[in-house]
Amino acid sequence: MLGNKDAVATLAVKDLAAARKFYEGVLGLKQIDAEGDEVVVYASGNSRINVYRSRYAGTNQATALTWTVDDVEDEVRALKAKGVSFEHYDMPGVELQGDLHVTGDMKVAWFKDPDGNILNIINR
């Protein structure tokens, strides 16, 4: 069935123009498709991300999208230089080191897009 098919992340936003500035200008994603003024499709590695206009944008209170990176600290520095603010969460067994949540060898940093979608980077 679906176990051998690619999946696409789908993120709701209220303001597609602001989302484009963030996803393209801040995160460096490349637009590969669009459906009028309602949906923008981005490439991210071998994945696709659909960003679409919705009145329900910003209502998800859980992580919506994760990127696995080689060097979380380097990515955090680069994103901070572009004005990204990082979220800090109090989680059992996890130590906050600056903007990084650390447990064992795992390092994670969470941030939000302009509509409040929770995104993160991790170094598994």
N, C-alpha and C positions, 0 to 999 in steps of 0.2 A: 504494500500500500504506500504509505507516505515516508517510510523509514529511509528510502534511498532517493528522496527528492529534496531539492534545495528549498529553504524557507526564506521569507522576506520579512524584515522587521517593518512595522507600520506604526508611525507616530502621528498623533493628532496635534494640530496647532490652530490657533485662532487667526494669526497674522502670518500669511505665507511669505510676505516680503521680509518681515523680521526674521522668520525662520531661515530663509535663504541666506541672509547676511550672516547668521550664526553658523549654519551647517557648511556653507561655502567659505565665508571669510574667516571664521574663527577655527572651525574644525578641519578645513581644507578638503572637504568632500567635493567630488566632481559630479555635476548633474549629467545624467545619461538619458533622461526621458522626462516628459511632462504630459499632463492631461489638462490642457487649458490653464485656467488660473486656480485649479483646485488641488492638483497633485504634482509634486516634484519627486522624481526618482533619482537617487544617488547611488553611486558605486562606492563601496568601502571594502577594499581587498576583493575577495571573491563573493562578497555578499551584496545584497541590494537593500536599500532603505527607502520606503515610501513615506513621504511627509505630506500629509493631506490636511485640508481645512476642515475643521469640525467645531461645532459649538460646545462640544464636550471636552475640548482640549484642556489639559492641566488638571484633570480630575483624578488621574492615576497617582497613587501615593506609594508606588513600589517601583523598583528599578525596571526600566523599559528596554534598555539597550546596553550591552556590554561589549567593550573592545578588549581583546587580549593583546598586550604590548610587551616588548622586550624589556623596556626600562620605564617603569611607572614614574620614577622621580623625574626623569628627563621630560616625559610627556606633561607632567604637572607643571614643571617650570615653563614649558612652551605655552601651555594653555593659560597659565597665570599672566604671562607676558601679553596675551591677547585679551586680558580682562575677565577671564573666567574665574568665578568664585567657587570654592569647594565646600561641600556639605560635610558636617561632622556628626557622627552618630555614636551613641553610647551602646555598645554591644558587649555582652559577656564574652570574656576570653580574647577580646580584641583590644590592642593598644593603639591609641591615637598618637602618631608621630608626625607633628605638623599637620599636613593635609592627608596623610596616609593612614589607613587603617591596616594594622599589621597583626598577623597571627601566623606563627611559624615562618615559613618562607613566602607566604602569600601576602602581597601588598595590593590594596585597593584604594582608589580615590573616586568619590562620587561628586557629580556636579549636575546642574540643571540647564535645560535650554530655556529660551525666553518665555515659553509657555508653562514651565514647571515640570516638564518631562524629566524624570530622573535617569541620568546616564552615568556609566562608570567605565573606568579602565582598571585592568587587573594584569598581574604579571605571572600567571601560572606557569 
